[in-house]
Amino acid sequence: MMEYWMYGYGPVHWVWLIVMIAVVIYPVSRILGRIGFSPLWSILMFIPLVNLVALWIVAFADWPGRRQE
């Protein structure tokens, strides 16, 4: 009976997961929107190895502030 709480995920776990996803996706999508990328690229932050490739693409892309120079 005492070990029952360890089986599966409860509603609190799912709410916590959604909150943590929102904490990552919102700021990343805002940054991507400001530099001219689609905010949907923020979903790539949750795919291992793809997130590193996406980070490198964003790092070396032409940013709006640098285009004016």
N, CA, C and O atoms as a CHARMM CRD file, in Angstrom:
* protein
*
  276
    1    1 MET  N      0.82300  -1.19500   0.00000 PROA 1      0.00000
    2    1 MET  CA     0.00000   0.00000   0.00000 PROA 1      0.00000
    3    1 MET  C      0.86900   1.26200   0.00000 PROA 1      0.00000
    4    1 MET  O      0.52500   2.22400  -0.68700 PROA 1      0.00000
    5    2 MET  N      1.95200   1.29500   0.72300 PROA 2      0.00000
    6    2 MET  CA     2.81200   2.47200   0.79500 PROA 2      0.00000
    7    2 MET  C      3.56000   2.72300  -0.50800 PROA 2      0.00000
    8    2 MET  O      3.96400   3.85500  -0.77500 PROA 2      0.00000
    9    3 GLU  N      3.75100   1.68900  -1.32200 PROA 3      0.00000
   10    3 GLU  CA     4.51100   1.84700  -2.55800 PROA 3      0.00000
   11    3 GLU  C      3.62700   2.23700  -3.73000 PROA 3      0.00000
   12    3 GLU  O      4.14400   2.44900  -4.82700 PROA 3      0.00000
   13    4 TYR  N      2.33200   2.33900  -3.54800 PROA 4      0.00000
   14    4 TYR  CA     1.41300   2.65400  -4.64200 PROA 4      0.00000
   15    4 TYR  C      1.68100   4.02700  -5.24900 PROA 4      0.00000
   16    4 TYR  O      1.48800   4.19600  -6.45300 PROA 4      0.00000
   17    5 TRP  N      2.11200   4.99900  -4.48200 PROA 5      0.00000
   18    5 TRP  CA     2.30700   6.35700  -4.96700 PROA 5      0.00000
   19    5 TRP  C      3.41800   6.44900  -6.00100 PROA 5      0.00000
   20    5 TRP  O      3.52600   7.46600  -6.68700 PROA 5      0.00000
   21    6 MET  N      4.23700   5.43200  -6.13300 PROA 6      0.00000
   22    6 MET  CA     5.35300   5.47700  -7.07000 PROA 6      0.00000
   23    6 MET  C      4.96400   5.02300  -8.47300 PROA 6      0.00000
   24    6 MET  O      5.76800   5.15800  -9.39600 PROA 6      0.00000
   25    7 TYR  N      3.77300   4.49600  -8.66100 PROA 7      0.00000
   26    7 TYR  CA     3.37800   3.98500  -9.96600 PROA 7      0.00000
   27    7 TYR  C      2.76600   5.08600 -10.82000 PROA 7      0.00000
   28    7 TYR  O      1.78200   5.71000 -10.42400 PROA 7      0.00000
   29    8 GLY  N      3.34800   5.32400 -11.99300 PROA 8      0.00000
   30    8 GLY  CA     2.78400   6.28100 -12.93600 PROA 8      0.00000
   31    8 GLY  C      2.95500   7.72500 -12.50400 PROA 8      0.00000
   32    8 GLY  O      3.55100   8.02900 -11.47100 PROA 8      0.00000
   33    9 TYR  N      2.41600   8.59000 -13.32200 PROA 9      0.00000
   34    9 TYR  CA     2.48400  10.01700 -13.04800 PROA 9      0.00000
   35    9 TYR  C      1.10900  10.53200 -12.69500 PROA 9      0.00000
   36    9 TYR  O      0.11900  10.17600 -13.33400 PROA 9      0.00000
   37   10 GLY  N      1.04800  11.36100 -11.68900 PROA 10     0.00000
   38   10 GLY  CA    -0.21600  11.94200 -11.26800 PROA 10     0.00000
   39   10 GLY  C     -0.42700  13.29500 -11.92700 PROA 10     0.00000
   40   10 GLY  O      0.42900  13.76200 -12.67800 PROA 10     0.00000
   41   11 PRO  N     -1.55200  13.92100 -11.65500 PROA 11     0.00000
   42   11 PRO  CA    -1.86100  15.22200 -12.24300 PROA 11     0.00000
   43   11 PRO  C     -0.83700  16.30600 -11.89000 PROA 11     0.00000
   44   11 PRO  O     -0.56600  17.18900 -12.70400 PROA 11     0.00000
   45   12 VAL  N     -0.27900  16.24500 -10.70400 PROA 12     0.00000
   46   12 VAL  CA     0.71100  17.24100 -10.29500 PROA 12     0.00000
   47   12 VAL  C      1.95400  17.14800 -11.17500 PROA 12     0.00000
   48   12 VAL  O      2.54500  18.16700 -11.53200 PROA 12     0.00000
   49   13 HSD  N      2.34400  15.93500 -11.52100 PROA 13     0.00000
   50   13 HSD  CA     3.50100  15.75900 -12.39700 PROA 13     0.00000
   51   13 HSD  C      3.24800  16.35900 -13.77600 PROA 13     0.00000
   52   13 HSD  O      4.13300  16.99800 -14.34500 PROA 13     0.00000
   53   14 TRP  N      2.06000  16.16200 -14.31200 PROA 14     0.00000
   54   14 TRP  CA     1.74300  16.68200 -15.64400 PROA 14     0.00000
   55   14 TRP  C      1.65600  18.19700 -15.63500 PROA 14     0.00000
   56   14 TRP  O      2.09600  18.84500 -16.58600 PROA 14     0.00000
   57   15 VAL  N      1.10100  18.77200 -14.58500 PROA 15     0.00000
   58   15 VAL  CA     1.04700  20.23300 -14.48200 PROA 15     0.00000
   59   15 VAL  C      2.46400  20.79400 -14.38900 PROA 15     0.00000
   60   15 VAL  O      2.78400  21.79400 -15.03200 PROA 15     0.00000
   61   16 TRP  N      3.30300  20.15300 -13.59500 PROA 16     0.00000
   62   16 TRP  CA     4.68700  20.60200 -13.45000 PROA 16     0.00000
   63   16 TRP  C      5.42800  20.50500 -14.78600 PROA 16     0.00000
   64   16 TRP  O      6.21000  21.39800 -15.11300 PROA 16     0.00000
   65   17 LEU  N      5.20400  19.45900 -15.55100 PROA 17     0.00000
   66   17 LEU  CA     5.82100  19.30300 -16.86300 PROA 17     0.00000
   67   17 LEU  C      5.37500  20.41400 -17.81000 PROA 17     0.00000
   68   17 LEU  O      6.20400  20.97900 -18.52300 PROA 17     0.00000
   69   18 ILE  N      4.10200  20.73200 -17.83000 PROA 18     0.00000
   70   18 ILE  CA     3.58600  21.78900 -18.69600 PROA 18     0.00000
   71   18 ILE  C      4.16800  23.14600 -18.29700 PROA 18     0.00000
   72   18 ILE  O      4.50700  23.95300 -19.16300 PROA 18     0.00000
   73   19 VAL  N      4.28400  23.39700 -17.00900 PROA 19     0.00000
   74   19 VAL  CA     4.87500  24.65600 -16.53900 PROA 19     0.00000
   75   19 VAL  C      6.33800  24.75000 -16.98200 PROA 19     0.00000
   76   19 VAL  O      6.77400  25.80400 -17.44600 PROA 19     0.00000
   77   20 MET  N      7.08400  23.68100 -16.84700 PROA 20     0.00000
   78   20 MET  CA     8.49600  23.69200 -17.22800 PROA 20     0.00000
   79   20 MET  C      8.65700  23.86600 -18.73600 PROA 20     0.00000
   80   20 MET  O      9.57700  24.55300 -19.17900 PROA 20     0.00000
   81   21 ILE  N      7.79200  23.26700 -19.51800 PROA 21     0.00000
   82   21 ILE  CA     7.84100  23.44500 -20.97200 PROA 21     0.00000
   83   21 ILE  C      7.55600  24.90000 -21.32400 PROA 21     0.00000
   84   21 ILE  O      8.23300  25.47200 -22.17800 PROA 21     0.00000
   85   22 ALA  N      6.57100  25.49900 -20.68200 PROA 22     0.00000
   86   22 ALA  CA     6.23000  26.90000 -20.94900 PROA 22     0.00000
   87   22 ALA  C      7.37400  27.82700 -20.56100 PROA 22     0.00000
   88   22 ALA  O      7.61400  28.83000 -21.23400 PROA 22     0.00000
   89   23 VAL  N      8.07700  27.50500 -19.48700 PROA 23     0.00000
   90   23 VAL  CA     9.19300  28.32800 -19.03200 PROA 23     0.00000
   91   23 VAL  C     10.31500  28.33800 -20.07400 PROA 23     0.00000
   92   23 VAL  O     11.04800  29.32100 -20.17500 PROA 23     0.00000
   93   24 VAL  N     10.45600  27.28100 -20.83400 PROA 24     0.00000
   94   24 VAL  CA    11.48500  27.22500 -21.87900 PROA 24     0.00000
   95   24 VAL  C     10.96900  27.78200 -23.19600 PROA 24     0.00000
   96   24 VAL  O     11.64600  28.59000 -23.83200 PROA 24     0.00000
   97   25 ILE  N      9.79000  27.36700 -23.61100 PROA 25     0.00000
   98   25 ILE  CA     9.29100  27.71900 -24.94300 PROA 25     0.00000
   99   25 ILE  C      9.00600  29.21300 -25.07100 PROA 25     0.00000
  100   25 ILE  O      9.33200  29.79300 -26.10700 PROA 25     0.00000
  101   26 TYR  N      8.42400  29.85200 -24.08800 PROA 26     0.00000
  102   26 TYR  CA     8.03100  31.25300 -24.22700 PROA 26     0.00000
  103   26 TYR  C      9.22100  32.17600 -24.50400 PROA 26     0.00000
  104   26 TYR  O      9.19300  32.91000 -25.49200 PROA 26     0.00000
  105   27 PRO  N     10.26300  32.16700 -23.66800 PROA 27     0.00000
  106   27 PRO  CA    11.37300  33.09300 -23.96300 PROA 27     0.00000
  107   27 PRO  C     12.11000  32.74500 -25.25600 PROA 27     0.00000
  108   27 PRO  O     12.54100  33.64300 -25.97900 PROA 27     0.00000
  109   28 VAL  N     12.25800  31.46800 -25.55000 PROA 28     0.00000
  110   28 VAL  CA    12.94400  31.08100 -26.78600 PROA 28     0.00000
  111   28 VAL  C     12.14100  31.52400 -27.99900 PROA 28     0.00000
  112   28 VAL  O     12.71900  31.99400 -28.97900 PROA 28     0.00000
  113   29 SER  N     10.82000  31.38400 -27.95400 PROA 29     0.00000
  114   29 SER  CA    10.00300  31.80400 -29.08900 PROA 29     0.00000
  115   29 SER  C     10.02700  33.32400 -29.25100 PROA 29     0.00000
  116   29 SER  O      9.98300  33.82200 -30.37600 PROA 29     0.00000
  117   30 ARG  N     10.09500  34.06500 -28.14900 PROA 30     0.00000
  118   30 ARG  CA    10.20000  35.52900 -28.23900 PROA 30     0.00000
  119   30 ARG  C     11.51700  35.94500 -28.88900 PROA 30     0.00000
  120   30 ARG  O     11.54000  36.83700 -29.73800 PROA 30     0.00000
  121   31 ILE  N     12.60100  35.30500 -28.49400 PROA 31     0.00000
  122   31 ILE  CA    13.90700  35.61500 -29.07900 PROA 31     0.00000
  123   31 ILE  C     13.91400  35.28600 -30.56000 PROA 31     0.00000
  124   31 ILE  O     14.37900  36.08300 -31.37600 PROA 31     0.00000
  125   32 LEU  N     13.40300  34.12000 -30.91000 PROA 32     0.00000
  126   32 LEU  CA    13.38000  33.72000 -32.31500 PROA 32     0.00000
  127   32 LEU  C     12.51700  34.65100 -33.14900 PROA 32     0.00000
  128   32 LEU  O     12.86900  34.96600 -34.28600 PROA 32     0.00000
  129   33 GLY  N     11.39900  35.09400 -32.60500 PROA 33     0.00000
  130   33 GLY  CA    10.53800  36.03600 -33.31900 PROA 33     0.00000
  131   33 GLY  C     11.21600  37.37300 -33.56400 PROA 33     0.00000
  132   33 GLY  O     11.00900  37.99500 -34.60500 PROA 33     0.00000
  133   34 ARG  N     12.01900  37.81500 -32.61600 PROA 34     0.00000
  134   34 ARG  CA    12.69700  39.10300 -32.75300 PROA 34     0.00000
  135   34 ARG  C     13.83100  39.06700 -33.77200 PROA 34     0.00000
  136   34 ARG  O     14.17200  40.09600 -34.35500 PROA 34     0.00000
  137   35 ILE  N     14.41300  37.90000 -33.98900 PROA 35     0.00000
  138   35 ILE  CA    15.51800  37.83600 -34.95100 PROA 35     0.00000
  139   35 ILE  C     15.05400  37.36000 -36.31700 PROA 35     0.00000
  140   35 ILE  O     15.87500  37.17700 -37.21600 PROA 35     0.00000
  141   36 GLY  N     13.75300  37.15500 -36.49000 PROA 36     0.00000
  142   36 GLY  CA    13.22800  36.85500 -37.80900 PROA 36     0.00000
  143   36 GLY  C     12.93300  35.39900 -38.09100 PROA 36     0.00000
  144   36 GLY  O     12.52500  35.06200 -39.20300 PROA 36     0.00000
  145   37 PHE  N     13.12400  34.53800 -37.13000 PROA 37     0.00000
  146   37 PHE  CA    12.78800  33.12500 -37.29700 PROA 37     0.00000
  147   37 PHE  C     11.35800  32.88800 -36.83000 PROA 37     0.00000
  148   37 PHE  O     10.79000  33.69400 -36.09400 PROA 37     0.00000
  149   38 SER  N     10.79200  31.78300 -37.26400 PROA 38     0.00000
  150   38 SER  CA     9.46600  31.41200 -36.80000 PROA 38     0.00000
  151   38 SER  C      9.54400  30.98400 -35.33000 PROA 38     0.00000
  152   38 SER  O     10.44100  30.22500 -34.96300 PROA 38     0.00000
  153   39 PRO  N      8.62800  31.45500 -34.49100 PROA 39     0.00000
  154   39 PRO  CA     8.62800  31.03300 -33.09100 PROA 39     0.00000
  155   39 PRO  C      8.40900  29.52500 -32.92000 PROA 39     0.00000
  156   39 PRO  O      8.68800  28.97700 -31.85300 PROA 39     0.00000
  157   40 LEU  N      7.91900  28.86400 -33.94500 PROA 40     0.00000
  158   40 LEU  CA     7.72700  27.41000 -33.84900 PROA 40     0.00000
  159   40 LEU  C      9.05200  26.65800 -33.74200 PROA 40     0.00000
  160   40 LEU  O      9.07600  25.49300 -33.34400 PROA 40     0.00000
  161   41 TRP  N     10.14700  27.32000 -34.09500 PROA 41     0.00000
  162   41 TRP  CA    11.46200  26.70000 -33.93700 PROA 41     0.00000
  163   41 TRP  C     11.75600  26.38300 -32.47300 PROA 41     0.00000
  164   41 TRP  O     12.61600  25.55000 -32.18700 PROA 41     0.00000
  165   42 SER  N     11.06600  27.02300 -31.55300 PROA 42     0.00000
  166   42 SER  CA    11.31600  26.79400 -30.13000 PROA 42     0.00000
  167   42 SER  C     10.99500  25.35900 -29.72000 PROA 42     0.00000
  168   42 SER  O     11.50000  24.87500 -28.70700 PROA 42     0.00000
  169   43 ILE  N     10.16700  24.68500 -30.49200 PROA 43     0.00000
  170   43 ILE  CA     9.85000  23.27800 -30.20400 PROA 43     0.00000
  171   43 ILE  C     11.09800  22.41000 -30.35000 PROA 43     0.00000
  172   43 ILE  O     11.21400  21.37100 -29.70000 PROA 43     0.00000
  173   44 LEU  N     12.03000  22.83500 -31.20300 PROA 44     0.00000
  174   44 LEU  CA    13.25800  22.06000 -31.41600 PROA 44     0.00000
  175   44 LEU  C     14.12500  21.98100 -30.16200 PROA 44     0.00000
  176   44 LEU  O     15.00800  21.12800 -30.07900 PROA 44     0.00000
  177   45 MET  N     13.88800  22.84900 -29.19600 PROA 45     0.00000
  178   45 MET  CA    14.68800  22.83300 -27.97800 PROA 45     0.00000
  179   45 MET  C     14.48400  21.55700 -27.15700 PROA 45     0.00000
  180   45 MET  O     15.25700  21.28400 -26.23800 PROA 45     0.00000
  181   46 PHE  N     13.45800  20.77900 -27.47900 PROA 46     0.00000
  182   46 PHE  CA    13.17800  19.56200 -26.72000 PROA 46     0.00000
  183   46 PHE  C     13.61100  18.28900 -27.43500 PROA 46     0.00000
  184   46 PHE  O     13.36000  17.18800 -26.94400 PROA 46     0.00000
  185   47 ILE  N     14.26100  18.42500 -28.59300 PROA 47     0.00000
  186   47 ILE  CA    14.73000  17.26100 -29.33800 PROA 47     0.00000
  187   47 ILE  C     16.24500  17.19900 -29.18700 PROA 47     0.00000
  188   47 ILE  O     16.94800  18.08700 -29.66800 PROA 47     0.00000
  189   48 PRO  N     16.75600  16.16400 -28.52600 PROA 48     0.00000
  190   48 PRO  CA    18.20100  16.07800 -28.30600 PROA 48     0.00000
  191   48 PRO  C     18.97300  16.09300 -29.62500 PROA 48     0.00000
  192   48 PRO  O     18.51400  15.54800 -30.62900 PROA 48     0.00000
  193   49 LEU  N     20.11600  16.70600 -29.61100 PROA 49     0.00000
  194   49 LEU  CA    21.02200  16.91900 -30.74400 PROA 49     0.00000
  195   49 LEU  C     20.46200  17.89600 -31.76300 PROA 49     0.00000
  196   49 LEU  O     21.21100  18.72300 -32.28400 PROA 49     0.00000
  197   50 VAL  N     19.17900  17.82900 -32.06500 PROA 50     0.00000
  198   50 VAL  CA    18.58100  18.80500 -32.97500 PROA 50     0.00000
  199   50 VAL  C     18.61700  20.18300 -32.32600 PROA 50     0.00000
  200   50 VAL  O     18.79700  21.18900 -33.01200 PROA 50     0.00000
  201   51 ASN  N     18.44500  20.23300 -31.00400 PROA 51     0.00000
  202   51 ASN  CA    18.48700  21.53100 -30.32400 PROA 51     0.00000
  203   51 ASN  C     19.87700  22.15900 -30.42500 PROA 51     0.00000
  204   51 ASN  O     19.99000  23.38300 -30.50000 PROA 51     0.00000
  205   52 LEU  N     20.91700  21.36100 -30.42800 PROA 52     0.00000
  206   52 LEU  CA    22.26100  21.91200 -30.58200 PROA 52     0.00000
  207   52 LEU  C     22.48700  22.45300 -31.98700 PROA 52     0.00000
  208   52 LEU  O     23.09800  23.50900 -32.15600 PROA 52     0.00000
  209   53 VAL  N     22.00100  21.74000 -32.99000 PROA 53     0.00000
  210   53 VAL  CA    22.11800  22.21200 -34.37500 PROA 53     0.00000
  211   53 VAL  C     21.33100  23.51000 -34.54900 PROA 53     0.00000
  212   53 VAL  O     21.81600  24.45000 -35.17800 PROA 53     0.00000
  213   54 ALA  N     20.12800  23.56400 -33.99900 PROA 54     0.00000
  214   54 ALA  CA    19.31200  24.77900 -34.08900 PROA 54     0.00000
  215   54 ALA  C     19.99300  25.94400 -33.37900 PROA 54     0.00000
  216   54 ALA  O     19.93600  27.07600 -33.85900 PROA 54     0.00000
  217   55 LEU  N     20.62700  25.68500 -32.25900 PROA 55     0.00000
  218   55 LEU  CA    21.34600  26.72800 -31.53200 PROA 55     0.00000
  219   55 LEU  C     22.48400  27.29000 -32.37900 PROA 55     0.00000
  220   55 LEU  O     22.69800  28.50200 -32.39900 PROA 55     0.00000
  221   56 TRP  N     23.20800  26.42900 -33.07200 PROA 56     0.00000
  222   56 TRP  CA    24.30300  26.88100 -33.93400 PROA 56     0.00000
  223   56 TRP  C     23.76600  27.67700 -35.12900 PROA 56     0.00000
  224   56 TRP  O     24.38400  28.65600 -35.54700 PROA 56     0.00000
  225   57 ILE  N     22.63300  27.26700 -35.67200 PROA 57     0.00000
  226   57 ILE  CA    22.03400  28.00500 -36.78900 PROA 57     0.00000
  227   57 ILE  C     21.64900  29.40200 -36.34600 PROA 57     0.00000
  228   57 ILE  O     21.91000  30.37400 -37.05600 PROA 57     0.00000
  229   58 VAL  N     21.03600  29.51300 -35.18900 PROA 58     0.00000
  230   58 VAL  CA    20.62700  30.82200 -34.67400 PROA 58     0.00000
  231   58 VAL  C     21.85200  31.66800 -34.32500 PROA 58     0.00000
  232   58 VAL  O     21.85100  32.87800 -34.55200 PROA 58     0.00000
  233   59 ALA  N     22.88100  31.05200 -33.78300 PROA 59     0.00000
  234   59 ALA  CA    24.06700  31.79600 -33.37000 PROA 59     0.00000
  235   59 ALA  C     24.76700  32.44800 -34.55300 PROA 59     0.00000
  236   59 ALA  O     25.31600  33.54200 -34.41700 PROA 59     0.00000
  237   60 PHE  N     24.75700  31.80000 -35.70400 PROA 60     0.00000
  238   60 PHE  CA    25.47400  32.32500 -36.85400 PROA 60     0.00000
  239   60 PHE  C     24.55800  32.95200 -37.90200 PROA 60     0.00000
  240   60 PHE  O     25.01200  33.27900 -38.99900 PROA 60     0.00000
  241   61 ALA  N     23.28900  33.12100 -37.58500 PROA 61     0.00000
  242   61 ALA  CA    22.35400  33.77200 -38.50400 PROA 61     0.00000
  243   61 ALA  C     22.57100  35.28500 -38.45600 PROA 61     0.00000
  244   61 ALA  O     23.14700  35.81100 -37.50300 PROA 61     0.00000
  245   62 ASP  N     22.10400  35.97100 -39.49200 PROA 62     0.00000
  246   62 ASP  CA    22.15300  37.42900 -39.50200 PROA 62     0.00000
  247   62 ASP  C     21.04900  37.96900 -38.60800 PROA 62     0.00000
  248   62 ASP  O     19.86500  37.75000 -38.86500 PROA 62     0.00000
  249   63 TRP  N     21.44400  38.67600 -37.55800 PROA 63     0.00000
  250   63 TRP  CA    20.47800  39.26400 -36.63700 PROA 63     0.00000
  251   63 TRP  C     20.10000  40.64600 -37.12800 PROA 63     0.00000
  252   63 TRP  O     20.91700  41.31200 -37.76400 PROA 63     0.00000
  253   64 PRO  N     18.88400  41.09700 -36.85200 PROA 64     0.00000
  254   64 PRO  CA    18.43800  42.39700 -37.36300 PROA 64     0.00000
  255   64 PRO  C     19.32900  43.56400 -36.94300 PROA 64     0.00000
  256   64 PRO  O     19.54500  44.46800 -37.75100 PROA 64     0.00000
  257   65 GLY  N     19.83700  43.58700 -35.76000 PROA 65     0.00000
  258   65 GLY  CA    20.69400  44.67500 -35.28700 PROA 65     0.00000
  259   65 GLY  C     22.02000  44.72500 -36.03100 PROA 65     0.00000
  260   65 GLY  O     22.60100  45.80000 -36.18100 PROA 65     0.00000
  261   66 ARG  N     22.50100  43.59600 -36.49200 PROA 66     0.00000
  262   66 ARG  CA    23.78700  43.52800 -37.18000 PROA 66     0.00000
  263   66 ARG  C     23.63300  43.81700 -38.67100 PROA 66     0.00000
  264   66 ARG  O     24.62400  44.14100 -39.32500 PROA 66     0.00000
  265   67 ARG  N     22.44500  43.71500 -39.22500 PROA 67     0.00000
  266   67 ARG  CA    22.22800  43.93800 -40.66100 PROA 67     0.00000
  267   67 ARG  C     22.40700  45.40600 -41.02500 PROA 67     0.00000
  268   67 ARG  O     22.78900  45.72000 -42.15300 PROA 67     0.00000
  269   68 GLN  N     22.13500  46.30500 -40.09100 PROA 68     0.00000
  270   68 GLN  CA    22.20300  47.73200 -40.36600 PROA 68     0.00000
  271   68 GLN  C     23.62500  48.23300 -40.49000 PROA 68     0.00000
  272   68 GLN  O     23.85200  49.26900 -41.11500 PROA 68     0.00000
  273   69 GLU  N     24.57600  47.54300 -39.92500 PROA 69     0.00000
  274   69 GLU  CA    25.97300  47.98200 -39.93800 PROA 69     0.00000
  275   69 GLU  C     26.64200  47.73900 -41.25800 PROA 69     0.00000
  276   69 GLU  O     27.82000  48.05700 -41.42100 PROA 69     0.00000
